[in-house]
Amino acid sequence: MNSTPDPSTTSGTTEDLSIYSARRQRRIRITAWVVIVALILVGGGSTVLTVLLG
């Protein structure tokens, strides 16, 4: 199944867990920016269609 160990069950140090935290924060930021850009594009596109089609 999943080959990476669960960080909460391993006997890692705080430094080991900070790697997971940094990766998670980076993934959250990328996802947030993608959602923001998608909302702007969709909102702008629908506005242009509304103006063009009346």
DRENTIRO-671105 format. One record per residue: residue number from 0; residue in one letter; x, y, z of N, C-alpha, C in turn. Coordinates in steps of 0.001 Angstrom, whole numbers. Layout:
r seq = NUM	type = A	n.xx = X	n.yy = Y	n.zz = Z	ca.xx = X	ca.yy = Y	ca.zz = Z	c.xx = X	c.yy = Y	c.zz = Z
...
//
This chain:
r seq = 0	type = M	n.xx = 825	n.yy = -1173	n.zz = 0	ca.xx = 0	ca.yy = 0	ca.zz = 0	c.xx = 875	c.yy = 1243	c.zz = 0
r seq = 1	type = N	n.xx = 999	n.yy = 1932	n.zz = 1123	ca.xx = 1826	ca.yy = 3130	ca.zz = 1198	c.xx = 3168	c.yy = 2762	c.zz = 1795
r seq = 2	type = S	n.xx = 4247	n.yy = 3047	n.zz = 1077	ca.xx = 5566	ca.yy = 2625	ca.zz = 1529	c.xx = 6213	c.yy = 3610	c.zz = 2504
r seq = 3	type = T	n.xx = 5686	n.yy = 4842	n.zz = 2576	ca.xx = 6279	ca.yy = 5795	ca.zz = 3500	c.xx = 5670	c.yy = 5606	c.zz = 4882
r seq = 4	type = P	n.xx = 6488	n.yy = 5599	n.zz = 5911	ca.xx = 5961	ca.yy = 5385	ca.zz = 7255	c.xx = 5205	c.yy = 6599	c.zz = 7770
r seq = 5	type = D	n.xx = 4252	n.yy = 6343	n.zz = 8624	ca.xx = 3487	ca.yy = 7408	ca.zz = 9239	c.xx = 4379	c.yy = 8128	c.zz = 10241
r seq = 6	type = P	n.xx = 4563	n.yy = 9451	n.zz = 10117	ca.xx = 5491	ca.yy = 10146	ca.zz = 11003	c.xx = 5052	c.yy = 10120	c.zz = 12463
r seq = 7	type = S	n.xx = 3772	n.yy = 9943	n.zz = 12722	ca.xx = 3308	ca.yy = 9937	ca.zz = 14109	c.xx = 3603	c.yy = 8620	c.zz = 14802
r seq = 8	type = T	n.xx = 3853	n.yy = 7560	n.zz = 14044	ca.xx = 4099	ca.yy = 6259	ca.zz = 14656	c.xx = 5573	c.yy = 5903	c.zz = 14703
r seq = 9	type = T	n.xx = 6408	n.yy = 6628	n.zz = 13980	ca.xx = 7840	ca.yy = 6332	ca.zz = 13991	c.xx = 8499	c.yy = 7059	c.zz = 15142
r seq = 10	type = S	n.xx = 9699	n.yy = 6649	n.zz = 15484	ca.xx = 10410	ca.yy = 7291	ca.zz = 16588	c.xx = 11340	c.yy = 8368	c.zz = 16048
r seq = 11	type = G	n.xx = 10809	n.yy = 9279	n.zz = 15222	ca.xx = 11605	ca.yy = 10346	ca.zz = 14639	c.xx = 11711	c.yy = 11528	c.zz = 15563
r seq = 12	type = T	n.xx = 12645	n.yy = 12376	n.zz = 15281	ca.xx = 12825	ca.yy = 13581	ca.zz = 16085	c.xx = 11929	c.yy = 14690	c.zz = 15557
r seq = 13	type = T	n.xx = 11942	n.yy = 15801	n.zz = 16226	ca.xx = 11153	ca.yy = 16953	ca.zz = 15791	c.xx = 11640	c.yy = 17463	c.zz = 14450
r seq = 14	type = E	n.xx = 12939	n.yy = 17362	n.zz = 14182	ca.xx = 13487	ca.yy = 17810	ca.zz = 12906	c.xx = 12933	c.yy = 16966	c.zz = 11761
r seq = 15	type = D	n.xx = 12788	n.yy = 15662	n.zz = 12003	ca.xx = 12230	ca.yy = 14795	ca.zz = 10969	c.xx = 10790	c.yy = 15186	c.zz = 10651
r seq = 16	type = L	n.xx = 10038	n.yy = 15511	n.zz = 11684	ca.xx = 8637	ca.yy = 15881	ca.zz = 11475	c.xx = 8504	c.yy = 17251	c.zz = 10829
r seq = 17	type = S	n.xx = 9480	n.yy = 18126	n.zz = 11016	ca.xx = 9400	ca.yy = 19452	ca.zz = 10411	c.xx = 9496	c.yy = 19371	c.zz = 8892
r seq = 18	type = I	n.xx = 10141	n.yy = 18336	n.zz = 8378	ca.xx = 10201	ca.yy = 18147	ca.zz = 6928	c.xx = 8802	c.yy = 17922	c.zz = 6378
r seq = 19	type = Y	n.xx = 8027	n.yy = 17074	n.zz = 7068	ca.xx = 6655	ca.yy = 16820	ca.zz = 6633	c.xx = 5816	c.yy = 18091	c.zz = 6726
r seq = 20	type = S	n.xx = 6026	n.yy = 18870	n.zz = 7767	ca.xx = 5271	ca.yy = 20103	ca.zz = 7950	c.xx = 5587	c.yy = 21108	c.zz = 6837
r seq = 21	type = A	n.xx = 6862	n.yy = 21229	n.zz = 6476	ca.xx = 7249	ca.yy = 22173	ca.zz = 5419	c.xx = 6668	c.yy = 21747	c.zz = 4079
r seq = 22	type = R	n.xx = 6716	n.yy = 20460	n.zz = 3796	ca.xx = 6135	ca.yy = 19975	ca.zz = 2539	c.xx = 4639	c.yy = 20209	c.zz = 2507
r seq = 23	type = R	n.xx = 3982	n.yy = 19992	n.zz = 3645	ca.xx = 2535	ca.yy = 20181	ca.zz = 3715	c.xx = 2177	c.yy = 21649	c.zz = 3498
r seq = 24	type = Q	n.xx = 2910	n.yy = 22562	n.zz = 4127	ca.xx = 2656	ca.yy = 23990	ca.zz = 3953	c.xx = 2850	c.yy = 24414	c.zz = 2498
r seq = 25	type = R	n.xx = 3894	n.yy = 23885	n.zz = 1869	ca.xx = 4149	ca.yy = 24227	ca.zz = 466	c.xx = 3012	c.yy = 23729	c.zz = -426
r seq = 26	type = R	n.xx = 2543	n.yy = 22518	n.zz = -166	ca.xx = 1443	ca.yy = 21944	ca.zz = -947	c.xx = 158	c.yy = 22736	c.zz = -735
r seq = 27	type = I	n.xx = -83	n.yy = 23184	n.zz = 485	ca.xx = -1280	ca.yy = 23981	ca.zz = 768	c.xx = -1217	c.yy = 25318	c.zz = 43
r seq = 28	type = R	n.xx = -41	n.yy = 25961	n.zz = 56	ca.xx = 97	ca.yy = 27246	ca.zz = -636	c.xx = -104	c.yy = 27106	c.zz = -2139
r seq = 29	type = I	n.xx = 465	n.yy = 26071	n.zz = -2736	ca.xx = 305	ca.yy = 25858	ca.zz = -4180	c.xx = -1158	c.yy = 25622	c.zz = -4509
r seq = 30	type = T	n.xx = -1827	n.yy = 24802	n.zz = -3706	ca.xx = -3243	ca.yy = 24518	ca.zz = -3942	c.xx = -4075	c.yy = 25795	c.zz = -3818
r seq = 31	type = A	n.xx = -3777	n.yy = 26599	n.zz = -2818	ca.xx = -4523	ca.yy = 27844	ca.zz = -2623	c.xx = -4352	c.yy = 28784	c.zz = -3814
r seq = 32	type = W	n.xx = -3130	n.yy = 28933	n.zz = -4309	ca.xx = -2892	ca.yy = 29813	ca.zz = -5460	c.xx = -3596	c.yy = 29298	c.zz = -6711
r seq = 33	type = V	n.xx = -3588	n.yy = 27987	n.zz = -6909	ca.xx = -4276	ca.yy = 27416	ca.zz = -8072	c.xx = -5775	c.yy = 27703	c.zz = -7997
r seq = 34	type = V	n.xx = -6350	n.yy = 27559	n.zz = -6809	ca.xx = -7779	ca.yy = 27831	ca.zz = -6641	c.xx = -8078	c.yy = 29309	c.zz = -6877
r seq = 35	type = I	n.xx = -7237	n.yy = 30187	n.zz = -6363	ca.xx = -7455	ca.yy = 31623	ca.zz = -6554	c.xx = -7401	c.yy = 31994	c.zz = -8031
r seq = 36	type = V	n.xx = -6399	n.yy = 31502	n.zz = -8731	ca.xx = -6274	ca.yy = 31801	ca.zz = -10163	c.xx = -7462	c.yy = 31237	c.zz = -10942
r seq = 37	type = A	n.xx = -7889	n.yy = 30019	n.zz = -10604	ca.xx = -9032	ca.yy = 29412	ca.zz = -11290	c.xx = -10301	c.yy = 30228	c.zz = -11060
r seq = 38	type = L	n.xx = -10508	n.yy = 30693	n.zz = -9845	ca.xx = -11696	ca.yy = 31505	ca.zz = -9561	c.xx = -11665	c.yy = 32821	c.zz = -10326
r seq = 39	type = I	n.xx = -10488	n.yy = 33428	n.zz = -10422	ca.xx = -10379	ca.yy = 34687	ca.zz = -11164	c.xx = -10661	c.yy = 34447	c.zz = -12651
r seq = 40	type = L	n.xx = -10084	n.yy = 33386	n.zz = -13197	ca.xx = -10293	ca.yy = 33111	ca.zz = -14623	c.xx = -11743	c.yy = 32781	c.zz = -14931
r seq = 41	type = V	n.xx = -12360	n.yy = 31960	n.zz = -14114	ca.xx = -13758	ca.yy = 31578	ca.zz = -14345	c.xx = -14665	c.yy = 32781	c.zz = -14143
r seq = 42	type = G	n.xx = -14430	n.yy = 33548	n.zz = -13100	ca.xx = -15250	ca.yy = 34734	ca.zz = -12855	c.xx = -15096	c.yy = 35758	c.zz = -13953
r seq = 43	type = G	n.xx = -13869	n.yy = 35982	n.zz = -14396	ca.xx = -13635	ca.yy = 36927	ca.zz = -15486	c.xx = -14234	c.yy = 36448	c.zz = -16789
r seq = 44	type = G	n.xx = -14134	n.yy = 35150	n.zz = -17037	ca.xx = -14708	ca.yy = 34592	ca.zz = -18264	c.xx = -16218	c.yy = 34710	c.zz = -18300
r seq = 45	type = S	n.xx = -16847	n.yy = 34455	n.zz = -17170	ca.xx = -18302	ca.yy = 34560	ca.zz = -17142	c.xx = -18749	c.yy = 36010	c.zz = -17269
r seq = 46	type = T	n.xx = -17970	n.yy = 36928	n.zz = -16742	ca.xx = -18298	ca.yy = 38346	ca.zz = -16879	c.xx = -18207	c.yy = 38777	c.zz = -18337
r seq = 47	type = V	n.xx = -17157	n.yy = 38349	n.zz = -19025	ca.xx = -17007	ca.yy = 38705	ca.zz = -20437	c.xx = -18141	c.yy = 38113	c.zz = -21267
r seq = 48	type = L	n.xx = -18503	n.yy = 36861	n.zz = -21001	ca.xx = -19615	ca.yy = 36247	ca.zz = -21738	c.xx = -20930	c.yy = 36982	c.zz = -21468
r seq = 49	type = T	n.xx = -21147	n.yy = 37395	n.zz = -20259	ca.xx = -22367	ca.yy = 38127	ca.zz = -19910	c.xx = -22421	c.yy = 39462	c.zz = -20655
r seq = 50	type = V	n.xx = -21295	n.yy = 40152	n.zz = -20711	ca.xx = -21263	ca.yy = 41448	ca.zz = -21413	c.xx = -21460	c.yy = 41245	c.zz = -22908
r seq = 51	type = L	n.xx = -20820	n.yy = 40219	n.zz = -23482	ca.xx = -20934	ca.yy = 39982	ca.zz = -24916	c.xx = -22327	c.yy = 39509	c.zz = -25322
r seq = 52	type = L	n.xx = -22909	n.yy = 38625	n.zz = -24542	ca.xx = -24212	ca.yy = 38057	ca.zz = -24906	c.xx = -25379	c.yy = 38850	c.zz = -24362
r seq = 53	type = G	n.xx = -25120	n.yy = 39804	n.zz = -23515	ca.xx = -26161	ca.yy = 40683	ca.zz = -22998	c.xx = -26991	c.yy = 39980	c.zz = -22003
//
